[in-house]
Amino acid sequence: MFENGHTSVTDAEHSGCPATAMTTKNEERTLELIHENRRITVEEVAGRLNVSVGSAYSLIHDSLKFSKVCARWVPKELTEERKRKCLDVCSRHLACYREGDNFLQQIVTGDETWIQHYEPESKRQSMQWKHPSSPVAKKFKTQPLAGKLMLTIFWDSQGSILETCQERGTTVTSAMYCDMLQREMKPAIHEENCQRKFCCCTTTPAPTHWKPSNN
């Protein structure tokens, strides 16, 4: 080489080895495998196509432009019956809204959430001045379930109407909501001296709808 005048020690341009894995046939087969099983791994694709893991990765990400993502968490999966009931309720509410008569101001809705008996001190609130000779300050970790209660709150467009805490161990069901509506919610609405329609959309097995009587 040097005798012929070639003095460069770097690699010259060359065609290299032919790409036997990045073919149209392998791309189509990879697409079929992904459509059959969206959770298939790169190693499984490589084994099915008899190619290297790097080639399978290039087929999936570079050629087919696929990327693996996690499924989004949702509160719960609704059945067709629950979807139909929600659609019926929404359709009735939409019809009432179109009729006017301040329908949105008459709706009362409710929900529940976990609350603590006390407000835990934050890390910034616990900061204090320390001298190099002072001992290290300690902050003990609180138990995540200590002093927690389930708060059920009902409100309308003007603000809160009823706030009540459930007893420990109470299961949130439609029967519990019906009892709460008759025992606590009905008197609270009569104290406001107005008539409202009640709509409660919760995670209970069956949605509960209640309209106060005229008496």
Secondary structure, 3 states (H helix, E strand, C coil): CHHHCCCCCCCCCCCCCCCCCCCHHHHHHHHHHHHHCCCCCHHHHHHHHCCCHHHHHHHHHHHCCCCCCCCCCCCCCCCHHHHHHHHHHHHHHHHHHHHCCCCHHHEEEEEEEEEECCCCCCCCCCCCCCCCCCCCCCCCCCCCCCCEEEEEEEEECCEEEEEEECCCCCCCCHHHHHHHHHHHHHHHHHHCCCCCEEEECCCCCCCEEECCCCC
